[in-house]
Amino acid sequence: MTASATQATATYGKLAACPACAAAAPEAFIRLTGLPVHGTAVFATAAEARAVTTGDQELALCGSCGVVFNRAFDLSKLDYTGAHEESQHLSPRFAAYAAELSEEWLHRYGLRDTHVVEVGCGAGDFAAELLRAGVGTVTGIDPHFGSDRIPSDLAQRLRAVPAFFSPSMVEPGTAAVVCRHTLEHIPELAVFGTDILDGMRTAGVPVFLAEVPDLGRILTDGAFWDLQYEHCSYFTPATLATYLRSLGFEVLRVRTTYTDQYVVAEAAPAHRADPAEDPGLGAELDRLHLLCEGFATHTLGRIAYWGSWLDDRSAAGEPTVVWGGGAKGLTFLNMLAEHARPVSAVVDINPGLQHHYIGGLGLPIVAPQDLVSTPPRTVLLMNPIYQQEVRAQLDDLGLHGTELITV
């Protein structure tokens, strides 16, 4: 995040302009109300989890640049002073992907033995991947990243800057600026992006490497569980490219990865300060208008389906657990709160979440091995990309009869 104040004016608590291009904000195409504002917060008691601050998502599609943003986003609702746990690297599948991406960037952009700055580094997991791939040193910038989170074997090569980003933090001689799963959290996209580019130009940095969730997949699949309050801005490959070009970047490469769940973009500071009109944006806007128009109906259908599915489990007396204690599981369960009676617990492999409680419903978060004493009839997996590794874990625990279903 950036320390700059929100530039868009607000009317009755609603953003009046697109945070990326300042075009007038249209009406929302979907409204999700009363969702916990934090997908990564850790709660020690069920009472604390149930008392979590809630907010609304009123998603609007900018007709000028294609960015989808939450008109009702209120930055003051977010509080990161408590415990948060966002690491996904304990999953072998996710860790392998992060290692593959770091290796690819290392070789494509000649990052071996160089210095890299990562903006919005979270717990520093990807910074560590870059170092282990062969990057020389990394500066990790994030208000919640302290030196206590740096692995001892990387202490001399990874510097923590627990602060909001400013352009002066990009050191001369930096070979790349990395920004993974941060842009979607930024309420003032134009200001933040300009700060990134200014820092890169001043320090002579040749390449910007970014990753965000793919909005296109969310809309196409009706994946309402991928909508979370902390994500106030959403992109597709085409609209992320448009955003970067509008700032003054030359887009080198943009694509989807991780079974089309993420968008990866690679860009360089452009020689021209006023990029030409973006090619292909008109067709993408037409596509997004259609997807957004159908998303509310699609979402209502998915909610009805899973509500009925859970009601059937409840009527049959079949205990169910949800696998995934992060933001996906949180949104899914809170959207289906009236039907969640058969869900006895949420499972997660992250020790930082285990034996705590998920925001909103206050269900306990347990370790996989905790299922052995009271085996569930069904495990509902929030992300199908992990199906193989979760099935293997269940089988290793002797839970061969437990059904595994993905949303």
C-alpha positions in Angstrom: 0.0 0.0 0.0 1.0 3.6 -0.3 0.9 6.4 2.2 -0.9 8.8 -0.2 -4.5 9.7 0.5 -7.3 8.5 -1.7 -7.7 10.8 -4.6 -11.2 10.0 -5.7 -13.9 12.0 -4.0 -16.7 10.2 -2.2 -20.4 10.6 -2.0 -22.3 8.9 0.8 -19.3 6.7 1.4 -19.1 5.6 -2.3 -16.1 6.2 -4.5 -17.2 8.6 -7.2 -14.3 7.9 -9.7 -12.3 5.0 -10.9 -9.1 4.7 -8.8 -7.0 3.9 -12.0 -8.2 6.5 -14.5 -10.5 8.8 -12.6 -13.4 8.2 -14.9 -16.8 8.6 -13.3 -17.8 5.5 -11.3 -20.8 3.6 -12.8 -23.4 1.7 -10.7 -22.3 -1.5 -9.1 -23.1 -4.7 -10.9 -23.1 -6.8 -7.7 -23.3 -6.0 -4.0 -22.1 -8.4 -1.3 -22.8 -7.1 2.1 -21.6 -7.8 5.6 -18.4 -9.7 4.8 -15.4 -9.7 7.2 -12.9 -7.2 6.0 -9.8 -9.3 6.6 -9.1 -12.6 4.9 -5.8 -13.1 6.7 -6.6 -12.1 10.3 -5.9 -14.7 13.0 -8.4 -14.9 15.9 -7.6 -16.6 19.2 -11.2 -17.1 20.3 -14.5 -17.7 18.5 -16.0 -14.6 20.1 -13.2 -12.5 18.6 -13.8 -14.1 15.3 -17.5 -13.3 15.4 -16.8 -9.7 16.3 -14.7 -9.0 13.2 -15.4 -5.8 11.4 -17.5 -6.2 8.3 -17.8 -4.3 5.1 -19.6 -4.3 1.8 -18.4 -5.0 -1.7 -20.2 -2.9 -4.4 -18.2 -3.9 -7.5 -18.3 -1.5 -10.5 -16.8 -1.9 -14.0 -15.0 1.2 -15.2 -16.2 1.8 -18.8 -13.0 3.6 -19.7 -10.1 1.4 -18.6 -11.9 -1.9 -17.6 -10.7 -2.0 -14.0 -13.3 -3.4 -11.6 -13.3 -1.7 -8.2 -15.2 -1.7 -4.9 -17.2 1.5 -4.8 -17.9 1.0 -1.1 -14.3 0.3 -0.1 -13.4 2.0 3.2 -9.7 1.9 4.0 -10.3 2.9 7.6 -12.1 -0.5 8.3 -8.8 -2.3 7.8 -6.6 -2.9 10.9 -3.3 -4.8 10.6 -2.2 -4.3 14.2 -3.3 -7.7 15.2 -2.0 -11.1 14.0 -2.2 -11.9 10.3 -1.1 -15.0 8.4 -1.1 -15.0 4.6 1.5 -17.5 3.6 0.6 -20.1 1.0 4.1 -21.6 0.6 3.4 -24.6 2.9 1.5 -26.1 0.0 3.9 -28.1 -2.2 1.9 -27.1 -5.3 2.0 -23.4 -4.5 5.7 -23.5 -3.4 6.6 -25.2 -6.7 4.8 -22.5 -8.7 6.6 -19.7 -6.8 9.9 -21.4 -7.4 9.1 -21.8 -11.1 8.1 -18.2 -11.4 11.2 -16.9 -9.6 13.5 -19.1 -11.8 11.7 -17.8 -14.9 12.2 -14.2 -14.0 15.7 -14.8 -12.9 16.7 -16.1 -16.3 14.5 -13.9 -18.5 15.7 -10.7 -16.9 19.2 -11.6 -15.9 18.6 -11.2 -12.1 21.3 -13.6 -10.9 23.5 -11.9 -8.2 21.6 -8.6 -8.6 19.5 -6.6 -6.2 15.7 -6.7 -6.4 13.1 -4.6 -4.5 9.8 -6.3 -3.7 6.9 -3.9 -2.9 4.2 -5.5 -0.8 6.2 -8.6 0.2 3.9 -9.9 2.9 5.7 -12.4 5.0 8.7 -12.4 2.6 8.1 -15.9 1.2 8.6 -14.9 -2.5 11.6 -12.7 -1.6 13.2 -15.8 -0.1 12.3 -17.8 -3.3 14.1 -15.1 -5.4 17.2 -15.4 -3.2 17.2 -19.2 -3.3 16.9 -19.0 -7.1 20.0 -16.9 -7.4 19.1 -13.2 -6.9 21.9 -11.6 -4.8 20.0 -9.4 -2.4 16.3 -8.3 -1.9 14.7 -5.4 -0.1 11.2 -6.4 1.1 8.9 -3.5 1.6 5.6 -4.1 3.6 4.2 -2.4 6.7 3.9 -5.8 8.3 7.2 -7.3 7.3 9.8 -7.2 10.1 13.3 -8.6 10.4 11.9 -11.3 12.8 10.3 -13.0 9.8 13.5 -13.3 7.8 14.9 -16.9 7.7 18.3 -17.1 9.5 20.1 -18.4 6.4 19.0 -15.3 4.5 19.5 -12.7 7.1 22.5 -11.1 5.3 20.7 -11.0 1.9 17.2 -9.9 2.7 16.5 -6.5 4.2 13.1 -5.8 5.7 11.5 -2.3 5.4 8.4 -2.4 7.5 6.8 0.7 6.0 4.4 2.0 3.3 6.1 2.3 -0.1 7.6 5.6 -1.3 9.7 6.1 -4.5 12.9 6.8 -2.6 12.9 3.2 -1.3 14.0 1.9 -4.8 17.8 1.9 -4.5 20.0 2.8 -7.4 21.4 -0.3 -9.0 18.2 -2.3 -8.5 17.6 -4.8 -11.3 13.9 -5.2 -10.9 10.9 -4.1 -8.9 8.5 -7.0 -8.0 4.9 -6.5 -6.9 3.0 -9.7 -6.4 -0.6 -9.8 -5.1 -0.4 -6.2 -4.0 -2.1 -4.1 -6.7 -5.5 -5.6 -5.9 -5.2 -4.2 -2.4 -4.5 -0.6 -3.6 -7.4 1.9 -3.4 -5.5 4.6 -5.2 -4.1 2.8 -8.2 -3.0 5.9 -10.2 -1.0 7.3 -7.3 0.6 4.0 -6.3 1.6 3.1 -9.9 3.0 6.6 -10.5 5.1 6.2 -7.3 6.4 2.9 -8.5 7.4 4.2 -11.9 9.0 7.4 -10.5 11.1 5.3 -8.1 12.2 3.0 -11.0 13.1 5.9 -13.3 15.1 7.7 -10.6 17.0 4.5 -9.7 17.3 3.4 -13.3 15.4 0.1 -12.8 14.8 -1.7 -16.2 11.8 -4.0 -15.3 8.7 -4.2 -13.3 7.3 -7.7 -12.5 3.7 -8.0 -11.2 1.1 -10.6 -10.4 -2.6 -10.3 -9.5 -5.7 -12.6 -9.3 -7.5 -13.0 -12.7 -10.9 -11.3 -12.7 -11.9 -13.1 -15.9 -11.8 -16.5 -14.3 -13.8 -15.2 -11.2 -16.5 -13.8 -13.5 -16.6 -16.8 -15.8 -16.8 -19.4 -13.0 -19.1 -17.4 -10.7 -16.4 -17.8 -8.1 -17.9 -15.5 -5.5 -15.6 -17.0 -2.8 -12.6 -15.2 -4.6 -14.1 -11.8 -3.8 -12.7 -10.4 -0.6 -13.0 -7.0 1.0 -9.2 -6.4 1.0 -9.2 -6.8 -2.8 -10.6 -3.4 -3.8 -9.4 -3.6 -7.4 -9.6 -6.4 -10.0 -7.8 -7.0 -13.3 -7.8 -9.2 -16.4 -4.6 -9.6 -18.5 -5.9 -6.9 -20.9 -6.9 -4.4 -18.2 -3.7 -4.9 -16.2 -1.8 -4.1 -19.4 -3.9 -1.0 -20.0 -3.3 0.2 -16.4 0.5 -0.2 -16.8 0.5 1.5 -20.2 -1.5 4.4 -18.8 1.2 5.0 -16.1 4.0 5.1 -18.7 5.1 1.5 -18.9 5.9 -0.5 -22.0 4.2 -3.9 -21.4 6.7 -6.7 -22.4 4.6 -9.7 -21.6 1.2 -10.5 -19.9 -0.4 -13.9 -19.4 -2.4 -16.0 -17.0 -0.7 -18.6 -14.8 -1.6 -21.1 -12.1 -4.4 -22.7 -14.0 -5.6 -19.2 -15.0 -6.0 -18.1 -11.4 -3.4 -15.3 -11.7 -2.3 -12.7 -14.2 1.5 -12.1 -14.5 2.7 -8.9 -16.2 6.2 -7.8 -17.1 6.9 -4.2 -18.1 9.6 -1.6 -18.6 9.6 2.2 -18.2 8.5 3.5 -21.6 10.5 6.2 -23.5 7.2 8.0 -24.2 5.4 9.6 -21.3 2.0 9.6 -23.1 1.3 6.0 -24.4 -0.9 5.6 -27.4 -4.5 4.4 -27.1 -4.5 0.8 -25.9 -5.1 -1.7 -28.7 -7.8 -4.2 -28.1 -9.3 -2.5 -25.1 -12.7 -2.0 -26.8 -13.2 -5.7 -27.3 -12.1 -6.5 -23.7 -14.6 -3.9 -22.4 -17.4 -5.5 -24.4 -16.4 -8.9 -23.0 -16.3 -7.6 -19.4 -19.6 -5.8 -19.7 -21.3 -9.1 -20.6 -19.5 -11.1 -17.9 -20.3 -8.5 -15.2 -24.0 -8.3 -16.3 -24.3 -12.1 -15.8 -22.1 -12.4 -12.7 -24.8 -11.5 -10.2 -27.2 -14.1 -11.6 -24.4 -16.6 -11.8 -23.4 -15.9 -8.2 -27.0 -16.3 -6.9 -27.1 -19.6 -8.7 -23.9 -20.8 -7.2 -25.0 -19.7 -3.7 -28.3 -21.5 -4.1 -26.6 -24.6 -5.3 -24.1 -24.8 -2.4 -26.8 -23.8 0.1 -28.9 -26.7 -1.0 -25.9 -29.0 -0.9 -25.1 -28.0 2.7 -28.7 -28.3 3.7 -28.7 -31.9 2.3 -25.6 -32.7 4.3 -27.3 -31.3 7.4 -30.5 -33.3 6.9 -28.5 -36.5 6.4 -26.4 -35.9 9.5 -23.2 -36.0 7.5 -20.4 -33.9 9.1 -18.5 -31.7 6.6 -15.3 -29.7 6.9 -14.1 -26.9 4.6 -10.4 -27.2 3.5 -8.9 -23.7 3.3 -8.8 -21.3 6.2 -7.8 -18.2 4.2 -9.9 -15.7 2.3 -11.6 -18.2 0.0 -13.0 -20.3 2.9 -13.9 -17.2 4.8 -16.0 -15.6 2.0 -17.6 -18.9 1.0 -18.7 -19.7 4.6 -19.9 -16.2 5.4 -22.0 -16.0 2.2 -23.6 -19.3 3.1 -23.8 -18.7 6.8 -27.5 -19.7 7.0 -26.6 -23.1 5.6 -23.3 -23.8 7.4 -24.8 -26.0 10.2 -23.1 -29.2 8.9 -19.7 -27.6 8.8 -17.9 -28.5 12.0 -14.5 -27.0 11.3 -12.2 -25.5 8.7 -8.9 -27.3 7.9 -5.6 -25.6 7.0 -2.1 -26.8 6.7 -0.7 -23.5 7.9 0.3 -23.8 11.6 -0.2 -20.1 12.0 -3.9 -20.6 11.4 -4.4 -23.9 13.2 -6.2 -23.8 16.6 -7.6 -20.4 15.9 -11.0 -19.3 14.5 -12.2 -18.1 11.1 -13.6 -14.6 10.9 -17.4 -14.2 10.9 -18.8 -17.6 11.8 -16.1 -18.3 14.4 -15.6 -21.9 13.3 -12.4 -23.6 14.6 -9.5 -24.0 12.2 -7.8 -27.4 12.7 -4.8 -29.3 11.3 -5.4 -32.1 8.9 -4.3 -34.7 11.5 -7.1 -33.4 13.8 -9.6 -35.0 11.5 -8.5 -38.5 12.4 -10.4 -38.6 15.8 -13.7 -37.5 14.2 -13.5 -38.2 10.5 -15.8 -36.1 8.4 -18.1 -37.6 5.7 -17.0 -34.9 3.2 -14.1 -32.4 2.8 -15.1 -29.4 0.7 -11.9 -28.1 -1.0 -11.9 -24.3 -1.7 -9.3 -24.5 -4.5 -9.3 -27.4 -7.0 -5.6 -26.9 -7.9 -4.8 -28.6 -4.5 -7.0 -31.6 -5.1 -4.2 -34.1 -5.6 -2.1 -33.1 -2.6 -5.2 -32.9 -0.3 -6.4 -36.3 -1.4 -2.9 -37.7 -0.7 -2.9 -36.1 2.8 -6.3 -37.6 3.6 -5.2 -41.0 2.4 -2.0 -40.8 4.4 -4.1 -40.1 7.5 -6.2 -43.2 6.8 -9.2 -41.2 5.7 -9.8 -43.2 2.6 -13.6 -43.1 3.0 -13.8 -39.3 3.3 -15.2 -37.8 0.2 -13.3 -34.9 -1.3 -15.3 -32.4 -3.3 -14.0 -29.1 -4.9 -16.1 -26.0 -5.3 
